Amino acid sequence: MKATPEISIIAPVYNEIESLEAFHKEISRVLTKNKLTWELVLVDDGSSDGSTDLIRKLAKKDDHIRPVIFARNFGHQIAVTAGLDYCRGKAAVVIDADLQDPPEVILELMKKWHEGYQVVYAVRSEREGESWFKRTTASLFYRVIYRITEIKIPLDSGDFRLYDRKVIDVMCNMPERHRFLRGMSTWVGFKQVGVPYKRAARYAGETKYPFRKMLKLASNAVTSFSYFPLQLATYVGFIAAGISIIAIPVVIILRLSGSLQLIGQATTLVAVLFLGGVQLISLGILGEYLGRIYDEVKGRPLYIVSEAPKD
């Protein structure tokens, strides 16, 4: 068995053939230059552009690489989870393979780790190459999650972070399917600190987190760490009931006074539609939570691996 590396680099890969070789080259340059013992865990998340074969090719040339090949696409958060399961380092850094997160920042994360911090998260002080819409929605996402979840997830910090081995072992024993890793890493506690950095534009290709996936990630974050949607449904129900209680005597008085303001079915229809909408929204929120319970109860594996290192 190989000696335990000081640091594991975990990179989920999904259709990154244009940037993968450059990413490997940069990681190798930064870590070898600083005389670190390291490994690169490349988790192929069901790529269809040739990334899978390229990972195998790179692994044959460089024994630092540990390829983990999924049987199909399971998603970014699950791919990172698999990387944590298979990494062997005393600490692990999760980083995207598109070179938006500069490999040089890994050294800054490790510096804080050597100072005694067990979770070191990179904070995006600047974001190059992203549209106004992307920056705005990302900023809104972090701030909404911060306000409504029970744990205080650091603002503008993504999955680019370092985990000490103690933290990795704890997170690997958290089996929930709908994973929000940056929330989980905050929830576990330990000594944590942030490191600011400037995020670069993508080296090549297109983002793997469009608005639709951001919404799904936000949904996982909220339902995993907050009861706010359920509480909101209750609040709206009380507000609707309060409006109805106030409206009843008003309607009676207007009818007795012979007012023509409320003659006809329009008011009734509006009230029915409003209450029906509140009920459907509340049922949808309940269904979202019940669906997650159903997924957990089935007990299916988080991912299926077709190829993985033996050691």
Secondary structure, DSSP 8 states (H G I E B T S, - for coil): -----SEEEEEEESS-TTTHHHHHHHHHHHHHHTT--EEEEEEE-S-SSSHHHHHHHHHHH-TTEEEEEESS---HHHHHHHHHHH--SSEEEE--TTSSS-TTHHHHHHHHHHTT-SEEEEEEEEETT--HHHHHHHHHHHHHHHHHSSS---TTEEEEEEEEHHHHHHHHT---SS--HHHHHHHT-SSEEEEEEEE---SSS--S--HHHHHHHHHHHHHHH--HHHHHHHHHHHHHHHHHHHHHHHHHHHHHTT-STT-SSHHHHHHHHHHHHHHHHHHHHHHHHHHHHHHHHH---S--EEE----
